Amino acid sequence: MLTPEKVQGFKNLGVNAEMFKAFLENFYNSWGLEARETIQPISVKFVKERPGYSYLRFDYKMYGRNEWLHVTGPSTWY
């Protein structure tokens, strides 16, 4: 597992850094061992789409495919 601090964009998260750390641990723990071995975090960034709606965009590779998630909390993503 890559440490959160080494994910591109982590240093720019500011107040969202702790949430991302908790999310990444929960995200890895939600998968079985085989799947975890294929997860490669690429980047994370804060996105504010409109007033009152923001999220972290987490880009990663899993089973060789590029994926990304909306992260809205340590245990909430889609």
mmCIF file of the N, C-alpha and C atoms, coordinates in Angstrom:
data_MODEL
# 
_entry.id   MODEL 
# 
loop_
_atom_site.group_PDB 
_atom_site.id 
_atom_site.type_symbol 
_atom_site.label_atom_id 
_atom_site.label_alt_id 
_atom_site.label_comp_id 
_atom_site.label_asym_id 
_atom_site.label_entity_id 
_atom_site.label_seq_id 
_atom_site.pdbx_PDB_ins_code 
_atom_site.Cartn_x 
_atom_site.Cartn_y 
_atom_site.Cartn_z 
_atom_site.occupancy 
_atom_site.B_iso_or_equiv 
_atom_site.pdbx_formal_charge 
_atom_site.auth_seq_id 
_atom_site.auth_comp_id 
_atom_site.auth_asym_id 
_atom_site.auth_atom_id 
_atom_site.pdbx_PDB_model_num 
ATOM 1   N N  . MET A 1 1  ? 0.845   -1.186  0.000   1.00 0.00 ? 1  MET A N  1 
ATOM 2   C CA . MET A 1 1  ? 0.000   0.000   0.000   1.00 0.00 ? 1  MET A CA 1 
ATOM 3   C C  . MET A 1 1  ? 0.885   1.242   0.000   1.00 0.00 ? 1  MET A C  1 
ATOM 4   N N  . LEU A 1 2  ? 0.624   2.137   -0.923  1.00 0.00 ? 2  LEU A N  1 
ATOM 5   C CA . LEU A 1 2  ? 1.335   3.402   -1.004  1.00 0.00 ? 2  LEU A CA 1 
ATOM 6   C C  . LEU A 1 2  ? 0.849   4.305   0.120   1.00 0.00 ? 2  LEU A C  1 
ATOM 7   N N  . THR A 1 3  ? 1.775   4.982   0.798   1.00 0.00 ? 3  THR A N  1 
ATOM 8   C CA . THR A 1 3  ? 1.350   5.885   1.871   1.00 0.00 ? 3  THR A CA 1 
ATOM 9   C C  . THR A 1 3  ? 0.635   7.100   1.267   1.00 0.00 ? 3  THR A C  1 
ATOM 10  N N  . PRO A 1 4  ? -0.350  7.622   1.943   1.00 0.00 ? 4  PRO A N  1 
ATOM 11  C CA . PRO A 1 4  ? -1.116  8.748   1.411   1.00 0.00 ? 4  PRO A CA 1 
ATOM 12  C C  . PRO A 1 4  ? -0.229  9.939   1.027   1.00 0.00 ? 4  PRO A C  1 
ATOM 13  N N  . GLU A 1 5  ? 0.798   10.189  1.803   1.00 0.00 ? 5  GLU A N  1 
ATOM 14  C CA . GLU A 1 5  ? 1.680   11.324  1.567   1.00 0.00 ? 5  GLU A CA 1 
ATOM 15  C C  . GLU A 1 5  ? 2.407   11.247  0.228   1.00 0.00 ? 5  GLU A C  1 
ATOM 16  N N  . LYS A 1 6  ? 2.519   10.046  -0.340  1.00 0.00 ? 6  LYS A N  1 
ATOM 17  C CA . LYS A 1 6  ? 3.239   9.874   -1.603  1.00 0.00 ? 6  LYS A CA 1 
ATOM 18  C C  . LYS A 1 6  ? 2.326   9.937   -2.826  1.00 0.00 ? 6  LYS A C  1 
ATOM 19  N N  . VAL A 1 7  ? 1.021   10.085  -2.613  1.00 0.00 ? 7  VAL A N  1 
ATOM 20  C CA . VAL A 1 7  ? 0.081   10.199  -3.729  1.00 0.00 ? 7  VAL A CA 1 
ATOM 21  C C  . VAL A 1 7  ? 0.186   11.620  -4.286  1.00 0.00 ? 7  VAL A C  1 
ATOM 22  N N  . GLN A 1 8  ? 0.330   11.729  -5.592  1.00 0.00 ? 8  GLN A N  1 
ATOM 23  C CA . GLN A 1 8  ? 0.439   13.033  -6.239  1.00 0.00 ? 8  GLN A CA 1 
ATOM 24  C C  . GLN A 1 8  ? -0.755  13.904  -5.867  1.00 0.00 ? 8  GLN A C  1 
ATOM 25  N N  . GLY A 1 9  ? -0.493  15.132  -5.430  1.00 0.00 ? 9  GLY A N  1 
ATOM 26  C CA . GLY A 1 9  ? -1.543  16.075  -5.052  1.00 0.00 ? 9  GLY A CA 1 
ATOM 27  C C  . GLY A 1 9  ? -1.831  16.108  -3.563  1.00 0.00 ? 9  GLY A C  1 
ATOM 28  N N  . PHE A 1 10 ? -1.324  15.148  -2.805  1.00 0.00 ? 10 PHE A N  1 
ATOM 29  C CA . PHE A 1 10 ? -1.608  15.093  -1.365  1.00 0.00 ? 10 PHE A CA 1 
ATOM 30  C C  . PHE A 1 10 ? -1.194  16.382  -0.670  1.00 0.00 ? 10 PHE A C  1 
ATOM 31  N N  . LYS A 1 11 ? -0.053  16.914  -1.034  1.00 0.00 ? 11 LYS A N  1 
ATOM 32  C CA . LYS A 1 11 ? 0.469   18.116  -0.362  1.00 0.00 ? 11 LYS A CA 1 
ATOM 33  C C  . LYS A 1 11 ? -0.432  19.330  -0.553  1.00 0.00 ? 11 LYS A C  1 
ATOM 34  N N  . ASN A 1 12 ? -1.312  19.288  -1.542  1.00 0.00 ? 12 ASN A N  1 
ATOM 35  C CA . ASN A 1 12 ? -2.204  20.417  -1.817  1.00 0.00 ? 12 ASN A CA 1 
ATOM 36  C C  . ASN A 1 12 ? -3.575  20.284  -1.157  1.00 0.00 ? 12 ASN A C  1 
ATOM 37  N N  . LEU A 1 13 ? -3.808  19.233  -0.391  1.00 0.00 ? 13 LEU A N  1 
ATOM 38  C CA . LEU A 1 13 ? -5.133  18.981  0.179   1.00 0.00 ? 13 LEU A CA 1 
ATOM 39  C C  . LEU A 1 13 ? -5.466  19.846  1.385   1.00 0.00 ? 13 LEU A C  1 
ATOM 40  N N  . GLY A 1 14 ? -4.476  20.352  2.063   1.00 0.00 ? 14 GLY A N  1 
ATOM 41  C CA . GLY A 1 14 ? -4.728  21.198  3.233   1.00 0.00 ? 14 GLY A CA 1 
ATOM 42  C C  . GLY A 1 14 ? -5.566  20.496  4.281   1.00 0.00 ? 14 GLY A C  1 
ATOM 43  N N  . VAL A 1 15 ? -6.725  21.082  4.632   1.00 0.00 ? 15 VAL A N  1 
ATOM 44  C CA . VAL A 1 15 ? -7.578  20.545  5.694   1.00 0.00 ? 15 VAL A CA 1 
ATOM 45  C C  . VAL A 1 15 ? -8.174  19.185  5.331   1.00 0.00 ? 15 VAL A C  1 
ATOM 46  N N  . ASN A 1 16 ? -8.141  18.803  4.063   1.00 0.00 ? 16 ASN A N  1 
ATOM 47  C CA . ASN A 1 16 ? -8.701  17.517  3.633   1.00 0.00 ? 16 ASN A CA 1 
ATOM 48  C C  . ASN A 1 16 ? -7.700  16.365  3.704   1.00 0.00 ? 16 ASN A C  1 
ATOM 49  N N  . ALA A 1 17 ? -6.479  16.646  4.106   1.00 0.00 ? 17 ALA A N  1 
ATOM 50  C CA . ALA A 1 17 ? -5.434  15.619  4.136   1.00 0.00 ? 17 ALA A CA 1 
ATOM 51  C C  . ALA A 1 17 ? -5.781  14.474  5.093   1.00 0.00 ? 17 ALA A C  1 
ATOM 52  N N  . GLU A 1 18 ? -6.278  14.798  6.274   1.00 0.00 ? 18 GLU A N  1 
ATOM 53  C CA . GLU A 1 18 ? -6.600  13.750  7.250   1.00 0.00 ? 18 GLU A CA 1 
ATOM 54  C C  . GLU A 1 18 ? -7.759  12.885  6.762   1.00 0.00 ? 18 GLU A C  1 
ATOM 55  N N  . MET A 1 19 ? -8.740  13.511  6.128   1.00 0.00 ? 19 MET A N  1 
ATOM 56  C CA . MET A 1 19 ? -9.858  12.741  5.575   1.00 0.00 ? 19 MET A CA 1 
ATOM 57  C C  . MET A 1 19 ? -9.347  11.784  4.502   1.00 0.00 ? 19 MET A C  1 
ATOM 58  N N  . PHE A 1 20 ? -8.438  12.251  3.655   1.00 0.00 ? 20 PHE A N  1 
ATOM 59  C CA . PHE A 1 20 ? -7.902  11.391  2.600   1.00 0.00 ? 20 PHE A CA 1 
ATOM 60  C C  . PHE A 1 20 ? -7.138  10.211  3.196   1.00 0.00 ? 20 PHE A C  1 
ATOM 61  N N  . LYS A 1 21 ? -6.365  10.450  4.234   1.00 0.00 ? 21 LYS A N  1 
ATOM 62  C CA . LYS A 1 21 ? -5.633  9.350   4.884   1.00 0.00 ? 21 LYS A CA 1 
ATOM 63  C C  . LYS A 1 21 ? -6.608  8.282   5.380   1.00 0.00 ? 21 LYS A C  1 
ATOM 64  N N  . ALA A 1 22 ? -7.668  8.704   6.063   1.00 0.00 ? 22 ALA A N  1 
ATOM 65  C CA . ALA A 1 22 ? -8.662  7.761   6.583   1.00 0.00 ? 22 ALA A CA 1 
ATOM 66  C C  . ALA A 1 22 ? -9.383  7.058   5.438   1.00 0.00 ? 22 ALA A C  1 
ATOM 67  N N  . PHE A 1 23 ? -9.747  7.814   4.398   1.00 0.00 ? 23 PHE A N  1 
ATOM 68  C CA . PHE A 1 23 ? -10.392 7.216   3.232   1.00 0.00 ? 23 PHE A CA 1 
ATOM 69  C C  . PHE A 1 23 ? -9.511  6.136   2.612   1.00 0.00 ? 23 PHE A C  1 
ATOM 70  N N  . LEU A 1 24 ? -8.239  6.436   2.386   1.00 0.00 ? 24 LEU A N  1 
ATOM 71  C CA . LEU A 1 24 ? -7.364  5.485   1.698   1.00 0.00 ? 24 LEU A CA 1 
ATOM 72  C C  . LEU A 1 24 ? -7.250  4.185   2.486   1.00 0.00 ? 24 LEU A C  1 
ATOM 73  N N  . GLU A 1 25 ? -7.163  4.284   3.797   1.00 0.00 ? 25 GLU A N  1 
ATOM 74  C CA . GLU A 1 25 ? -7.132  3.074   4.625   1.00 0.00 ? 25 GLU A CA 1 
ATOM 75  C C  . GLU A 1 25 ? -8.441  2.298   4.487   1.00 0.00 ? 25 GLU A C  1 
ATOM 76  N N  . ASN A 1 26 ? -9.575  2.979   4.560   1.00 0.00 ? 26 ASN A N  1 
ATOM 77  C CA . ASN A 1 26 ? -10.876 2.312   4.407   1.00 0.00 ? 26 ASN A CA 1 
ATOM 78  C C  . ASN A 1 26 ? -11.039 1.716   3.014   1.00 0.00 ? 26 ASN A C  1 
ATOM 79  N N  . PHE A 1 27 ? -10.573 2.433   2.003   1.00 0.00 ? 27 PHE A N  1 
ATOM 80  C CA . PHE A 1 27 ? -10.677 1.959   0.625   1.00 0.00 ? 27 PHE A CA 1 
ATOM 81  C C  . PHE A 1 27 ? -9.907  0.648   0.450   1.00 0.00 ? 27 PHE A C  1 
ATOM 82  N N  . TYR A 1 28 ? -8.666  0.624   0.901   1.00 0.00 ? 28 TYR A N  1 
ATOM 83  C CA . TYR A 1 28 ? -7.872  -0.611  0.813   1.00 0.00 ? 28 TYR A CA 1 
ATOM 84  C C  . TYR A 1 28 ? -8.532  -1.742  1.600   1.00 0.00 ? 28 TYR A C  1 
ATOM 85  N N  . ASN A 1 29 ? -9.024  -1.438  2.787   1.00 0.00 ? 29 ASN A N  1 
ATOM 86  C CA . ASN A 1 29 ? -9.630  -2.468  3.626   1.00 0.00 ? 29 ASN A CA 1 
ATOM 87  C C  . ASN A 1 29 ? -10.948 -3.001  3.069   1.00 0.00 ? 29 ASN A C  1 
ATOM 88  N N  . SER A 1 30 ? -11.548 -2.285  2.128   1.00 0.00 ? 30 SER A N  1 
ATOM 89  C CA . SER A 1 30 ? -12.805 -2.743  1.544   1.00 0.00 ? 30 SER A CA 1 
ATOM 90  C C  . SER A 1 30 ? -12.595 -3.802  0.464   1.00 0.00 ? 30 SER A C  1 
ATOM 91  N N  . TRP A 1 31 ? -11.356 -4.045  0.092   1.00 0.00 ? 31 TRP A N  1 
ATOM 92  C CA . TRP A 1 31 ? -11.031 -5.025  -0.955  1.00 0.00 ? 31 TRP A CA 1 
ATOM 93  C C  . TRP A 1 31 ? -10.331 -6.232  -0.362  1.00 0.00 ? 31 TRP A C  1 
ATOM 94  N N  . GLY A 1 32 ? -10.410 -7.356  -1.053  1.00 0.00 ? 32 GLY A N  1 
ATOM 95  C CA . GLY A 1 32 ? -9.682  -8.555  -0.660  1.00 0.00 ? 32 GLY A CA 1 
ATOM 96  C C  . GLY A 1 32 ? -8.202  -8.404  -0.974  1.00 0.00 ? 32 GLY A C  1 
ATOM 97  N N  . LEU A 1 33 ? -7.414  -9.327  -0.479  1.00 0.00 ? 33 LEU A N  1 
ATOM 98  C CA . LEU A 1 33 ? -5.963  -9.244  -0.640  1.00 0.00 ? 33 LEU A CA 1 
ATOM 99  C C  . LEU A 1 33 ? -5.529  -9.232  -2.103  1.00 0.00 ? 33 LEU A C  1 
ATOM 100 N N  . GLU A 1 34 ? -6.151  -10.048 -2.933  1.00 0.00 ? 34 GLU A N  1 
ATOM 101 C CA . GLU A 1 34 ? -5.767  -10.107 -4.348  1.00 0.00 ? 34 GLU A CA 1 
ATOM 102 C C  . GLU A 1 34 ? -6.000  -8.758  -5.028  1.00 0.00 ? 34 GLU A C  1 
ATOM 103 N N  . ALA A 1 35 ? -7.152  -8.173  -4.803  1.00 0.00 ? 35 ALA A N  1 
ATOM 104 C CA . ALA A 1 35 ? -7.469  -6.874  -5.412  1.00 0.00 ? 35 ALA A CA 1 
ATOM 105 C C  . ALA A 1 35 ? -6.557  -5.777  -4.879  1.00 0.00 ? 35 ALA A C  1 
ATOM 106 N N  . ARG A 1 36 ? -6.273  -5.787  -3.582  1.00 0.00 ? 36 ARG A N  1 
ATOM 107 C CA . ARG A 1 36 ? -5.411  -4.761  -2.975  1.00 0.00 ? 36 ARG A CA 1 
ATOM 108 C C  . ARG A 1 36 ? -4.056  -4.696  -3.662  1.00 0.00 ? 36 ARG A C  1 
ATOM 109 N N  . GLU A 1 37 ? -3.548  -5.843  -4.055  1.00 0.00 ? 37 GLU A N  1 
ATOM 110 C CA . GLU A 1 37 ? -2.225  -5.885  -4.684  1.00 0.00 ? 37 GLU A CA 1 
ATOM 111 C C  . GLU A 1 37 ? -2.203  -5.164  -6.024  1.00 0.00 ? 37 GLU A C  1 
ATOM 112 N N  . THR A 1 38 ? -3.356  -4.984  -6.660  1.00 0.00 ? 38 THR A N  1 
ATOM 113 C CA . THR A 1 38 ? -3.393  -4.340  -7.976  1.00 0.00 ? 38 THR A CA 1 
ATOM 114 C C  . THR A 1 38 ? -3.688  -2.847  -7.902  1.00 0.00 ? 38 THR A C  1 
ATOM 115 N N  . ILE A 1 39 ? -4.046  -2.327  -6.721  1.00 0.00 ? 39 ILE A N  1 
ATOM 116 C CA . ILE A 1 39 ? -4.400  -0.911  -6.583  1.00 0.00 ? 39 ILE A CA 1 
ATOM 117 C C  . ILE A 1 39 ? -3.140  -0.054  -6.634  1.00 0.00 ? 39 ILE A C  1 
ATOM 118 N N  . GLN A 1 40 ? -3.142  0.902   -7.547  1.00 0.00 ? 40 GLN A N  1 
ATOM 119 C CA . GLN A 1 40 ? -2.029  1.839   -7.695  1.00 0.00 ? 40 GLN A CA 1 
ATOM 120 C C  . GLN A 1 40 ? -2.576  3.262   -7.663  1.00 0.00 ? 40 GLN A C  1 
ATOM 121 N N  . PRO A 1 41 ? -2.500  3.944   -6.516  1.00 0.00 ? 41 PRO A N  1 
ATOM 122 C CA . PRO A 1 41 ? -2.952  5.333   -6.462  1.00 0.00 ? 41 PRO A CA 1 
ATOM 123 C C  . PRO A 1 41 ? -2.159  6.194   -7.441  1.00 0.00 ? 41 PRO A C  1 
ATOM 124 N N  . ILE A 1 42 ? -2.853  7.082   -8.138  1.00 0.00 ? 42 ILE A N  1 
ATOM 125 C CA . ILE A 1 42 ? -2.204  7.974   -9.094  1.00 0.00 ? 42 ILE A CA 1 
ATOM 126 C C  . ILE A 1 42 ? -2.185  9.400   -8.564  1.00 0.00 ? 42 ILE A C  1 
ATOM 127 N N  . SER A 1 43 ? -3.387  9.931   -8.234  1.00 0.00 ? 43 SER A N  1 
ATOM 128 C CA . SER A 1 43 ? -3.438  11.319  -7.766  1.00 0.00 ? 43 SER A CA 1 
ATOM 129 C C  . SER A 1 43 ? -4.715  11.579  -6.987  1.00 0.00 ? 43 SER A C  1 
ATOM 130 N N  . VAL A 1 44 ? -4.702  12.705  -6.274  1.00 0.00 ? 44 VAL A N  1 
ATOM 131 C CA . VAL A 1 44 ? -5.872  13.165  -5.537  1.00 0.00 ? 44 VAL A CA 1 
ATOM 132 C C  . VAL A 1 44 ? -5.915  14.681  -5.646  1.00 0.00 ? 44 VAL A C  1 
ATOM 133 N N  . LYS A 1 45 ? -7.126  15.230  -5.779  1.00 0.00 ? 45 LYS A N  1 
ATOM 134 C CA . LYS A 1 45 ? -7.251  16.688  -5.787  1.00 0.00 ? 45 LYS A CA 1 
ATOM 135 C C  . LYS A 1 45 ? -8.622  17.094  -5.268  1.00 0.00 ? 45 LYS A C  1 
ATOM 136 N N  . PHE A 1 46 ? -8.671  18.277  -4.701  1.00 0.00 ? 46 PHE A N  1 
ATOM 137 C CA . PHE A 1 46 ? -9.910  18.856  -4.195  1.00 0.00 ? 46 PHE A CA 1 
ATOM 138 C C  . PHE A 1 46 ? -10.665 19.470  -5.363  1.00 0.00 ? 46 PHE A C  1 
ATOM 139 N N  . VAL A 1 47 ? -11.967 19.178  -5.456  1.00 0.00 ? 47 VAL A N  1 
ATOM 140 C CA . VAL A 1 47 ? -12.812 19.712  -6.527  1.00 0.00 ? 47 VAL A CA 1 
ATOM 141 C C  . VAL A 1 47 ? -14.031 20.379  -5.901  1.00 0.00 ? 47 VAL A C  1 
ATOM 142 N N  . LYS A 1 48 ? -14.279 21.611  -6.292  1.00 0.00 ? 48 LYS A N  1 
ATOM 143 C CA . LYS A 1 48 ? -15.488 22.313  -5.846  1.00 0.00 ? 48 LYS A CA 1 
ATOM 144 C C  . LYS A 1 48 ? -16.315 22.575  -7.098  1.00 0.00 ? 48 LYS A C  1 
ATOM 145 N N  . GLU A 1 49 ? -17.383 21.801  -7.278  1.00 0.00 ? 49 GLU A N  1 
ATOM 146 C CA . GLU A 1 49 ? -18.198 21.916  -8.485  1.00 0.00 ? 49 GLU A CA 1 
ATOM 147 C C  . GLU A 1 49 ? -19.156 23.089  -8.447  1.00 0.00 ? 49 GLU A C  1 
ATOM 148 N N  . ARG A 1 50 ? -19.764 23.305  -7.305  1.00 0.00 ? 50 ARG A N  1 
ATOM 149 C CA . ARG A 1 50 ? -20.720 24.399  -7.143  1.00 0.00 ? 50 ARG A CA 1 
ATOM 150 C C  . ARG A 1 50 ? -20.803 24.704  -5.646  1.00 0.00 ? 50 ARG A C  1 
ATOM 151 N N  . PRO A 1 51 ? -21.395 25.818  -5.274  1.00 0.00 ? 51 PRO A N  1 
ATOM 152 C CA . PRO A 1 51 ? -21.496 26.139  -3.845  1.00 0.00 ? 51 PRO A CA 1 
ATOM 153 C C  . PRO A 1 51 ? -22.166 25.002  -3.067  1.00 0.00 ? 51 PRO A C  1 
ATOM 154 N N  . GLY A 1 52 ? -21.538 24.590  -2.003  1.00 0.00 ? 52 GLY A N  1 
ATOM 155 C CA . GLY A 1 52 ? -22.090 23.541  -1.159  1.00 0.00 ? 52 GLY A CA 1 
ATOM 156 C C  . GLY A 1 52 ? -21.792 22.123  -1.615  1.00 0.00 ? 52 GLY A C  1 
ATOM 157 N N  . TYR A 1 53 ? -21.085 21.950  -2.739  1.00 0.00 ? 53 TYR A N  1 
ATOM 158 C CA . TYR A 1 53 ? -20.760 20.605  -3.201  1.00 0.00 ? 53 TYR A CA 1 
ATOM 159 C C  . TYR A 1 53 ? -19.298 20.525  -3.601  1.00 0.00 ? 53 TYR A C  1 
ATOM 160 N N  . SER A 1 54 ? -18.536 19.798  -2.810  1.00 0.00 ? 54 SER A N  1 
ATOM 161 C CA . SER A 1 54 ? -17.130 19.579  -3.108  1.00 0.00 ? 54 SER A CA 1 
ATOM 162 C C  . SER A 1 54 ? -16.780 18.140  -2.762  1.00 0.00 ? 54 SER A C  1 
ATOM 163 N N  . TYR A 1 55 ? -15.686 17.675  -3.308  1.00 0.00 ? 55 TYR A N  1 
ATOM 164 C CA . TYR A 1 55 ? -15.226 16.309  -3.076  1.00 0.00 ? 55 TYR A CA 1 
ATOM 165 C C  . TYR A 1 55 ? -13.748 16.213  -3.417  1.00 0.00 ? 55 TYR A C  1 
ATOM 166 N N  . LEU A 1 56 ? -13.161 15.092  -3.052  1.00 0.00 ? 56 LEU A N  1 
ATOM 167 C CA . LEU A 1 56 ? -11.811 14.792  -3.489  1.00 0.00 ? 56 LEU A CA 1 
ATOM 168 C C  . LEU A 1 56 ? -11.925 13.843  -4.676  1.00 0.00 ? 56 LEU A C  1 
ATOM 169 N N  . ARG A 1 57 ? -11.200 14.142  -5.733  1.00 0.00 ? 57 ARG A N  1 
ATOM 170 C CA . ARG A 1 57 ? -11.154 13.232  -6.876  1.00 0.00 ? 57 ARG A CA 1 
ATOM 171 C C  . ARG A 1 57 ? -9.912  12.367  -6.685  1.00 0.00 ? 57 ARG A C  1 
ATOM 172 N N  . PHE A 1 58 ? -10.146 11.062  -6.559  1.00 0.00 ? 58 PHE A N  1 
ATOM 173 C CA . PHE A 1 58 ? -9.066  10.098  -6.351  1.00 0.00 ? 58 PHE A CA 1 
ATOM 174 C C  . PHE A 1 58 ? -8.923  9.257   -7.610  1.00 0.00 ? 58 PHE A C  1 
ATOM 175 N N  . ASP A 1 59 ? -7.811  9.416   -8.312  1.00 0.00 ? 59 ASP A N  1 
ATOM 176 C CA . ASP A 1 59 ? -7.515  8.633   -9.506  1.00 0.00 ? 59 ASP A CA 1 
ATOM 177 C C  . ASP A 1 59 ? -6.593  7.491   -9.120  1.00 0.00 ? 59 ASP A C  1 
ATOM 178 N N  . TYR A 1 60 ? -6.879  6.317   -9.648  1.00 0.00 ? 60 TYR A N  1 
ATOM 179 C CA . TYR A 1 60 ? -6.074  5.141   -9.337  1.00 0.00 ? 60 TYR A CA 1 
ATOM 180 C C  . TYR A 1 60 ? -6.183  4.137   -10.471 1.00 0.00 ? 60 TYR A C  1 
ATOM 181 N N  . LYS A 1 61 ? -5.338  3.154   -10.406 1.00 0.00 ? 61 LYS A N  1 
ATOM 182 C CA . LYS A 1 61 ? -5.354  2.065   -11.371 1.00 0.00 ? 61 LYS A CA 1 
ATOM 183 C C  . LYS A 1 61 ? -5.631  0.787   -10.588 1.00 0.00 ? 61 LYS A C  1 
ATOM 184 N N  . MET A 1 62 ? -6.515  -0.058  -11.123 1.00 0.00 ? 62 MET A N  1 
ATOM 185 C CA . MET A 1 62 ? -6.839  -1.325  -10.467 1.00 0.00 ? 62 MET A CA 1 
ATOM 186 C C  . MET A 1 62 ? -7.037  -2.374  -11.544 1.00 0.00 ? 62 MET A C  1 
ATOM 187 N N  . TYR A 1 63 ? -6.386  -3.492  -11.395 1.00 0.00 ? 63 TYR A N  1 
ATOM 188 C CA . TYR A 1 63 ? -6.404  -4.535  -12.418 1.00 0.00 ? 63 TYR A CA 1 
ATOM 189 C C  . TYR A 1 63 ? -6.021  -3.957  -13.780 1.00 0.00 ? 63 TYR A C  1 
ATOM 190 N N  . GLY A 1 64 ? -5.112  -2.978  -13.767 1.00 0.00 ? 64 GLY A N  1 
ATOM 191 C CA . GLY A 1 64 ? -4.615  -2.399  -15.005 1.00 0.00 ? 64 GLY A CA 1 
ATOM 192 C C  . GLY A 1 64 ? -5.517  -1.370  -15.658 1.00 0.00 ? 64 GLY A C  1 
ATOM 193 N N  . ARG A 1 65 ? -6.665  -1.070  -15.056 1.00 0.00 ? 65 ARG A N  1 
ATOM 194 C CA . ARG A 1 65 ? -7.606  -0.090  -15.622 1.00 0.00 ? 65 ARG A CA 1 
ATOM 195 C C  . ARG A 1 65 ? -7.566  1.211   -14.826 1.00 0.00 ? 65 ARG A C  1 
ATOM 196 N N  . ASN A 1 66 ? -7.617  2.318   -15.532 1.00 0.00 ? 66 ASN A N  1 
ATOM 197 C CA . ASN A 1 66 ? -7.700  3.614   -14.861 1.00 0.00 ? 66 ASN A CA 1 
ATOM 198 C C  . ASN A 1 66 ? -9.121  3.823   -14.351 1.00 0.00 ? 66 ASN A C  1 
ATOM 199 N N  . GLU A 1 67 ? -9.235  4.237   -13.098 1.00 0.00 ? 67 GLU A N  1 
ATOM 200 C CA . GLU A 1 67 ? -10.522 4.482   -12.439 1.00 0.00 ? 67 GLU A CA 1 
ATOM 201 C C  . GLU A 1 67 ? -10.410 5.785   -11.658 1.00 0.00 ? 67 GLU A C  1 
ATOM 202 N N  . TRP A 1 68 ? -11.543 6.338   -11.247 1.00 0.00 ? 68 TRP A N  1 
ATOM 203 C CA . TRP A 1 68 ? -11.516 7.454   -10.308 1.00 0.00 ? 68 TRP A CA 1 
ATOM 204 C C  . TRP A 1 68 ? -12.792 7.469   -9.492  1.00 0.00 ? 68 TRP A C  1 
ATOM 205 N N  . LEU A 1 69 ? -12.686 8.098   -8.325  1.00 0.00 ? 69 LEU A N  1 
ATOM 206 C CA . LEU A 1 69 ? -13.797 8.152   -7.380  1.00 0.00 ? 69 LEU A CA 1 
ATOM 207 C C  . LEU A 1 69 ? -14.039 9.567   -6.892  1.00 0.00 ? 69 LEU A C  1 
ATOM 208 N N  . HIS A 1 70 ? -15.310 9.854   -6.557  1.00 0.00 ? 70 HIS A N  1 
ATOM 209 C CA . HIS A 1 70 ? -15.673 11.025  -5.769  1.00 0.00 ? 70 HIS A CA 1 
ATOM 210 C C  . HIS A 1 70 ? -15.523 10.588  -4.314  1.00 0.00 ? 70 HIS A C  1 
ATOM 211 N N  . VAL A 1 71 ? -14.707 11.258  -3.544  1.00 0.00 ? 71 VAL A N  1 
ATOM 212 C CA . VAL A 1 71 ? -14.548 10.947  -2.122  1.00 0.00 ? 71 VAL A CA 1 
ATOM 213 C C  . VAL A 1 71 ? -15.164 12.099  -1.340  1.00 0.00 ? 71 VAL A C  1 
ATOM 214 N N  . THR A 1 72 ? -16.228 11.807  -0.605  1.00 0.00 ? 72 THR A N  1 
ATOM 215 C CA . THR A 1 72 ? -16.918 12.849  0.148   1.00 0.00 ? 72 THR A CA 1 
ATOM 216 C C  . THR A 1 72 ? -16.740 12.715  1.654   1.00 0.00 ? 72 THR A C  1 
ATOM 217 N N  . GLY A 1 73 ? -16.097 11.642  2.091   1.00 0.00 ? 73 GLY A N  1 
ATOM 218 C CA . GLY A 1 73 ? -15.824 11.422  3.505   1.00 0.00 ? 73 GLY A CA 1 
ATOM 219 C C  . GLY A 1 73 ? -14.918 10.212  3.656   1.00 0.00 ? 73 GLY A C  1 
ATOM 220 N N  . PRO A 1 74 ? -14.413 9.962   4.857   1.00 0.00 ? 74 PRO A N  1 
ATOM 221 C CA . PRO A 1 74 ? -13.523 8.832   5.079   1.00 0.00 ? 74 PRO A CA 1 
ATOM 222 C C  . PRO A 1 74 ? -14.136 7.492   4.713   1.00 0.00 ? 74 PRO A C  1 
ATOM 223 N N  . SER A 1 75 ? -15.455 7.370   4.828   1.00 0.00 ? 75 SER A N  1 
ATOM 224 C CA . SER A 1 75 ? -16.134 6.110   4.527   1.00 0.00 ? 75 SER A CA 1 
ATOM 225 C C  . SER A 1 75 ? -17.178 6.279   3.434   1.00 0.00 ? 75 SER A C  1 
ATOM 226 N N  . THR A 1 76 ? -17.102 7.375   2.694   1.00 0.00 ? 76 THR A N  1 
ATOM 227 C CA . THR A 1 76 ? -18.109 7.654   1.674   1.00 0.00 ? 76 THR A CA 1 
ATOM 228 C C  . THR A 1 76 ? -17.439 8.002   0.362   1.00 0.00 ? 76 THR A C  1 
ATOM 229 N N  . TRP A 1 77 ? -17.667 7.147   -0.632  1.00 0.00 ? 77 TRP A N  1 
ATOM 230 C CA . TRP A 1 77 ? -17.145 7.390   -1.968  1.00 0.00 ? 77 TRP A CA 1 
ATOM 231 C C  . TRP A 1 77 ? -18.017 6.713   -2.994  1.00 0.00 ? 77 TRP A C  1 
ATOM 232 N N  . TYR A 1 78 ? -17.952 7.216   -4.205  1.00 0.00 ? 78 TYR A N  1 
ATOM 233 C CA . TYR A 1 78 ? -18.700 6.601   -5.302  1.00 0.00 ? 78 TYR A CA 1 
ATOM 234 C C  . TYR A 1 78 ? -17.996 6.874   -6.615  1.00 0.00 ? 78 TYR A C  1 
# 
